[in-house]
């Protein structure tokens, strides 16, 4: 019989369980972008056009984004470690299937399965950190999570390029298949089992939220090819807005809603989600637009462009632990605001450099390092505060991840829209700077944000009483809320 895992409130840091979580975080991030560089090989080998081959990338992202809140709920229902193990195993099996796919349809099917598995992993990672690491060390653990996330972003494209060059594009999936086995064994040995709770699925809220996310993201990603005024884009956008309206009505009327309104109105949670969305918007746009500029306008080779752009994810990776320490010392809100200021300044400077045609070497690297510093300043404290605010509500952690991935998707689509219609890098990065300013304004408008976890239904709170004794709270004297 499984027992609820104890919280680690002492001075010891649980390195082994956290290392397992970081390994799986890295696997999930790498699977998102490892297919980008070998895409030409995939299209050529499977004899498909770019329009159809793009499904190899978009199918993973859309599936994951739609299922993230549901993945968080499943973790609550059956137990976090159980879902974690099942999801990692499914990720590895789907990677093996993708490596052996005989045609595009099968490859896309396995990419969908990888996205579904990642939807079970991402919110569970945040929940496990909250469960395994006490408040005194949580910001530190989230900083290491951000490091693993940044490392996956950094090495995914070059790793995909090297493996596909040496062994063919199918080889890019095999490391995930092998490391997934290692991660499953580590999880079973190092992470204690936990009991799920008998929480019924409020399907109206779950379905309407999933539809809203899927339809709005689909409408935005369709804009570059179909245009803003396309009937298909407008219908998808209207359907998404309608689905979110239904979701808002449903959760207000249900005794045990899929997501409690108290969480959605929690200012800490709102600030964290807004900051994460805008930060990922800027990151997605920058990592898409700068290589286009370097290989196009600047006439740089692909290897040189990749080396220059590497400065941003490298800065994210190396500075994430520093952001964790800053969060503990200054508080989350102050760290987020400083990160947004740096990120917004970097977006303005990128626009100036690229419009002037000067961003080709050390000057561009310096600005990208500044952008990486800004991203790390937002990512760690936003994830920390969302984890604190959501508490034991897995669907809430899943929705936070939706905001992150939606921001990245929208940022990449923004690049395609602006460059296709205007070809203006100045307008492009002015839009990114505006997003950073918007997040900063939301943060400043919340004079004092709550850090208490959202309320659970009465039955859930009773079943979790042993866990919540001295549970998800800010450490005494800490200043997560400024």
Beta strands, then each sheet from edge to edge (+ up, - down):
end
